[in-house]
Amino acid sequence: MESKIAKWQAKTFWYIFGIALIGSVLEIISFFMQLATKGPTS
């Protein structure tokens, strides 16, 4: 029983962690894209 719960928790953790990682990477990329577009004009 414990091993089943642990597996389920691990799957859920990696699923949430993956979404958070992708989201943060996209946020950083968009942030640098904004800096890149603002730089040459100003």
C-alpha positions as CSV (number, residue, x, y, z in Angstrom):
1,M,0.0,0.0,0.0
2,E,2.7,2.5,0.9
3,S,4.7,1.8,-2.3
4,K,1.5,2.6,-4.4
5,I,1.0,5.9,-2.6
6,A,4.7,6.8,-3.0
7,K,4.6,6.0,-6.7
8,W,1.4,8.2,-7.1
9,Q,3.1,11.0,-5.2
10,A,6.2,10.8,-7.3
11,K,4.2,10.9,-10.5
12,T,2.2,13.8,-9.3
13,F,5.3,15.6,-8.2
14,W,7.2,15.2,-11.5
15,Y,4.0,16.2,-13.4
16,I,3.7,19.5,-11.4
17,F,7.4,20.0,-11.4
18,G,7.6,19.7,-15.2
19,I,4.8,22.2,-15.7
20,A,6.4,24.6,-13.3
21,L,9.8,24.2,-15.1
22,I,8.4,24.8,-18.5
23,G,6.4,27.8,-17.3
24,S,9.4,29.4,-15.7
25,V,11.5,28.8,-18.8
26,L,8.9,30.4,-21.0
27,E,8.6,33.3,-18.6
28,I,12.4,33.9,-18.6
29,I,12.5,33.7,-22.5
30,S,9.6,36.2,-22.9
31,F,11.3,38.5,-20.4
32,F,14.6,38.4,-22.3
33,M,12.7,38.9,-25.6
34,Q,11.1,42.0,-24.2
35,L,14.5,43.3,-23.1
36,A,15.9,42.5,-26.6
37,T,13.1,44.4,-28.3
38,K,13.3,47.4,-25.9
39,G,17.1,47.7,-26.1
40,P,17.8,48.9,-29.7
41,T,14.8,51.3,-29.8
42,S,15.8,53.2,-26.6
